């Protein structure tokens, strides 16, 4: 090639969608730790430098990956029924989707996502809570609380059953001193927490 070097354009068989799909597979199988520049490139069958044709950096790719995941939530569940029923079925849906994709939960917990999917979710929640009589400021606070509650519940759920270390430590405690706590150790009621949240924000 003579004269000024020509900048190579993107390959015809590679798109941002193709790369995000590869990153999504990596995240689902290996968790957030597997999500690296080289890992995504290997999964997509391209060189690491190829990713910079479609994304500014890994933070950009992670943001768009998180936004794509949030775009898959069914926002229509927030409408068509009483506020309590609508919020319950939406939160159960979100918990189910998130529980099936722990890598995405880790990604979402590690950075704030900006994109059409994330903003559509936020807008739907603000609209829902304002429709139940809350001011926009209060609806924003509730939306943040619900978001943090969902993440907290999912991130802490693996520890709810208790490890072998927990069971060993438990055997050294006189549970008669803590009868109410003892009564809840074997029967954690996740539905009760969900009921409280729904009642607090829809009545």
C-alpha positions as CSV (number, residue, x, y, z in Angstrom):
1,X,0.0,0.0,0.0
2,X,1.5,3.3,-1.0
3,X,0.8,6.9,0.1
4,X,-1.1,7.6,3.3
5,X,-2.2,4.5,5.1
6,X,-5.9,3.9,4.9
7,X,-7.8,3.3,8.1
8,X,-9.4,-0.1,8.1
9,X,-13.2,0.0,8.5
10,X,-15.2,-2.5,10.6
11,X,-15.5,-6.0,9.2
12,X,-18.9,-6.7,7.6
13,X,-19.6,-9.7,9.8
14,X,-18.9,-7.8,13.1
15,X,-21.4,-5.5,14.7
16,X,-21.8,-3.9,18.2
17,X,-24.7,-6.4,18.6
18,X,-22.4,-9.3,17.8
19,X,-19.9,-8.2,20.4
20,X,-22.5,-7.5,23.1
21,X,-24.0,-10.9,22.5
22,X,-20.5,-12.4,23.0
23,X,-20.0,-10.4,26.2
24,X,-23.5,-11.4,27.4
25,X,-22.6,-15.1,27.0
26,X,-19.3,-14.5,28.9
27,X,-21.1,-12.7,31.7
28,X,-23.7,-15.5,32.0
29,X,-21.2,-18.3,32.1
30,X,-18.3,-16.7,33.9
31,X,-19.7,-13.8,35.9
32,X,-18.4,-10.3,36.0
33,X,-14.8,-11.5,36.6
34,X,-14.7,-13.0,33.2
35,X,-15.7,-9.8,31.5
36,X,-12.4,-8.4,30.2
37,X,-11.2,-7.0,26.9
38,X,-9.4,-10.1,26.0
39,X,-12.2,-12.4,27.2
40,X,-14.8,-10.7,25.1
41,X,-12.6,-10.6,22.1
42,X,-11.9,-14.3,22.4
43,X,-15.5,-15.1,22.8
44,X,-16.4,-13.0,19.8
45,X,-13.6,-14.4,17.7
46,X,-12.0,-11.0,17.1
47,X,-8.8,-9.2,18.1
48,X,-8.9,-7.1,21.3
49,X,-8.4,-3.9,19.2
50,X,-11.5,-4.6,17.2
51,X,-13.6,-3.7,20.2
52,X,-12.4,-0.1,20.1
53,X,-14.1,0.3,16.7
54,X,-17.4,-0.2,18.4
55,X,-16.9,0.9,22.1
56,X,-14.9,3.7,23.6
57,X,-13.5,1.3,26.3
58,X,-14.6,-1.5,28.6
59,X,-16.7,0.8,30.7
60,X,-18.6,1.8,27.6
61,X,-19.2,-1.9,26.7
62,X,-20.3,-2.7,30.3
63,X,-22.7,0.2,30.3
64,X,-24.3,-0.9,27.0
65,X,-24.4,-4.5,28.2
66,X,-26.2,-3.5,31.4
67,X,-28.6,-1.3,29.4
68,X,-29.4,-4.1,27.0
69,X,-30.1,-6.4,30.0
70,X,-32.5,-3.9,31.6
71,X,-34.2,-3.4,28.2
72,X,-35.5,-7.0,28.5
73,X,-37.6,-6.3,31.6
74,X,-41.4,-6.4,31.0
75,X,-42.5,-2.9,32.1
76,X,-46.1,-3.6,31.0
77,X,-46.5,-5.6,34.3
78,X,-46.7,-2.2,36.1
79,X,-50.0,-1.5,34.5
80,X,-53.4,-3.1,34.1
81,X,-54.2,-4.0,37.7
82,X,-54.4,-2.5,41.1
83,X,-51.2,-0.8,42.3
84,X,-50.4,-3.6,44.8
85,X,-50.9,-6.4,42.3
86,X,-49.0,-4.6,39.5
87,X,-46.0,-3.8,41.8
88,X,-45.9,-7.4,43.1
89,X,-46.0,-9.1,39.7
90,X,-43.3,-6.7,38.4
91,X,-41.0,-7.2,41.3
92,X,-41.4,-10.9,41.2
93,X,-40.6,-10.8,37.5
94,X,-37.5,-8.6,38.2
95,X,-36.3,-10.9,41.0
96,X,-36.7,-14.0,38.7
97,X,-34.9,-12.4,35.8
98,X,-32.1,-11.1,38.0
99,X,-31.7,-14.4,39.9
100,X,-31.2,-16.2,36.6
101,X,-28.3,-13.8,35.7
102,X,-26.1,-13.2,38.7
103,X,-23.3,-11.8,36.5
104,X,-25.6,-9.1,35.3
105,X,-26.6,-8.3,38.9
106,X,-22.9,-7.9,39.8
107,X,-22.4,-5.6,36.8
108,X,-25.4,-3.5,37.6
109,X,-24.3,-3.2,41.2
110,X,-20.9,-2.0,40.2
111,X,-21.9,1.0,38.1
112,X,-24.8,3.2,37.3
113,X,-26.2,2.5,33.8
114,X,-27.2,5.2,31.3
115,X,-29.1,4.2,28.3
116,X,-32.6,3.9,26.8
117,X,-33.3,0.6,28.7
118,X,-32.2,2.0,32.0
119,X,-34.1,5.3,31.5
120,X,-37.3,3.5,30.3
121,X,-37.2,1.4,33.5
122,X,-36.7,4.5,35.7
123,X,-39.4,6.4,33.9
124,X,-41.9,3.5,34.3
125,X,-41.2,3.3,38.0
126,X,-41.5,7.1,38.5
127,X,-44.8,7.1,36.6
128,X,-46.1,4.2,38.6
129,X,-45.3,5.6,42.0
130,X,-46.6,9.1,41.0
131,X,-49.8,7.5,39.8
132,X,-50.4,6.1,43.3
133,X,-50.3,9.6,44.8
134,X,-46.6,10.2,45.5
135,X,-44.9,13.5,44.5
136,X,-42.1,13.2,41.9
137,X,-39.5,13.8,44.6
138,X,-40.9,11.0,46.8
139,X,-41.4,8.7,43.8
140,X,-37.7,9.2,42.9
141,X,-36.8,8.2,46.5
142,X,-39.0,5.1,46.4
143,X,-37.5,4.1,43.0
144,X,-34.0,4.3,44.5
145,X,-35.1,2.3,47.5
146,X,-36.8,-0.4,45.5
147,X,-33.7,-0.7,43.2
148,X,-31.4,-1.0,46.2
149,X,-33.7,-3.5,47.9
150,X,-33.8,-5.7,44.8
151,X,-30.0,-5.7,44.6
152,X,-29.5,-6.2,48.3
153,X,-32.0,-9.1,48.4
154,X,-30.2,-10.9,45.5
155,X,-26.7,-10.2,46.7
156,X,-27.5,-11.5,50.2
157,X,-29.7,-14.4,49.3
158,X,-26.9,-16.9,49.0
159,X,-26.0,-16.4,52.7
160,X,-29.6,-16.7,54.0
161,X,-29.4,-20.5,54.4
162,X,-26.2,-20.2,56.4
163,X,-22.9,-21.8,55.8
164,X,-21.3,-24.6,57.8
165,X,-19.3,-22.0,59.7
166,X,-22.6,-20.2,60.5
167,X,-24.2,-23.5,61.7
168,X,-21.1,-24.2,63.9
169,X,-21.2,-20.7,65.4
170,X,-24.9,-21.1,66.0
171,X,-24.4,-24.2,68.1
172,X,-22.3,-22.2,70.6
173,X,-25.2,-19.7,71.2
174,X,-27.9,-20.1,73.8
175,X,-30.9,-19.5,71.5
176,X,-33.2,-19.4,74.5
177,X,-31.9,-15.9,75.1
178,X,-33.1,-14.9,71.6
179,X,-36.5,-16.7,71.2
180,X,-37.8,-14.4,68.4
181,X,-34.6,-14.6,66.4
182,X,-34.5,-18.4,66.9
183,X,-38.0,-18.8,65.6
184,X,-37.0,-17.1,62.3
185,X,-33.8,-18.9,61.7
186,X,-35.3,-21.9,60.0
187,X,-38.2,-20.2,58.3
188,X,-37.0,-17.0,56.6
189,X,-40.1,-15.4,55.1
190,X,-39.1,-13.6,51.9
191,X,-42.7,-13.0,51.0
192,X,-43.3,-11.0,54.2
193,X,-40.6,-8.5,53.2
194,X,-42.1,-8.2,49.8
195,X,-45.6,-7.7,51.3
196,X,-44.2,-4.9,53.6
197,X,-42.5,-3.1,50.7
198,X,-45.6,-3.3,48.5
199,X,-47.9,-2.1,51.3
200,X,-45.6,0.8,52.2
201,X,-45.6,2.3,48.7
202,X,-49.0,1.5,47.3
203,X,-51.3,2.4,50.2
